[in-house]
Amino acid sequence: MNIFERLTSGEEIPMNHPDYGEIGVEVNKTIALSTKLNSSKNVHEIRQTLSEIIGSPIDESTTVFTPFYTNYGKNISLGKNVFINHACSFLDLGGIIIEDNVMIGPRVSITSENHPTAIETRKTMLPSKVHIQKNVWIGASATILPGVTIGENSVVAAGALVNKDVPSNTVVAGVPAKILRKLKNGV
């Protein structure tokens, strides 16, 4: 497996690993494409350039507003009828899956990357996939941390810090996010 496959499989990779430099090469390519992305003149152009960044076509029903930030991009999977508002940041070396009909508010941060707290191992990448299931709504300025799955139909309130899985059909809020209530019949 190459370093990117090992990251998406959850393998811890120290920054002094001989293959770690490959990440920098790919990040530089993404930075160049991000400049093009964030100067796009319309949603169609955004969709085209973001498709190039993530390495797969984005469905015409999906809309992303710029600016949009990602460090790698190739480990982002976007479903159909997804809406991503302005100034979102996705750190995707561990993988980010966004299913159909998801709405993401402005300034949302999703990261699939972490580091140990111990000084001697802090320069180790701890990747862990983030999975946003169907019909989720993530409010403005929410932060989704590595390894989190947000269940179908759930709502993450604006400003929430999600550090553990969110069950389907729930509303979560706060820092850290806690369940406020269950949704019944979408309400």
Disulfide bonds with the S-S distance in Angstrom:
none
